[in-house]
C-alpha cells in the first residue's frame, strides 16, 4: 500500500515514517516464530502493531511531507512481507485454508507475469490505485481478526465473521486491483507501440 506519493527523495531517509516501516519489517520474523510455536497472544500483538504502524507511517508521511524514495519502496515491501508471512503462518496452523493462500499468491504471480513486457518497452510502473490500497488495508486487518477468531472465547466468536468479511473483501479487491493494473499496462503498451510506429513511419 504505497501511501507516500510524491517526490521527496532529498529528505532524510531515517524519518519517523520510514523507521515505522522498518519496525514492521523487523517484526515479520517475530510473528513467524510466534505463530509457528503457537504463541498466539504475541503473534496477535505483532499483527496489531503492524496494522497500527501501517496506518501511522502513511498518515505522518502525508501530513508532514516526509516523502522519500526509500519510503515509497519500503512501505509496500513491508506490506507484502506481512501478507505473505501471515498467509503462510495462518494456513500452517489451519486457521485459513490453503486455497485462499493459492488465490492470493496467484494474483501476485499474475502481476509479476507482466513485468517482462513493462521492462522490455521501458514503461513506468503504473501508480498504485486506491483499489489496491483498499485491498491491502482489508487483508492486513483481516489477519489479526482471523487469528483472534481461533481463540476459544466470546471475543473470538465475534472476531471470526468480521475477520472473514475483511478477508473476502480484501481478496476480491486484490484481484480487482490486479485486473486494473493489467488494463493500465495494456493501455501503456498500446500507446508505446503507436509511438514507435509513428517514428518508423
Secondary structure, DSSP 8 states (H G I E B T S, - for coil): -----S--TTS-SSSHHHHHHHHHHHHHHHHHHHHHTT-HHHHHHHHHHHHHHHHHHHHHHHHHT---HHHHHHHHHHHHHHHHHHHHHHHHTTSS-HHHHHHHHHHHHHHHTTHHHHHHTT-------HHHHHHHHHHHHHHHHHHHHTSSSHHHHHHHHHHHHHHHHHHHHHHHHHHHHHHHHHHHHHHHHHHHHHHH-
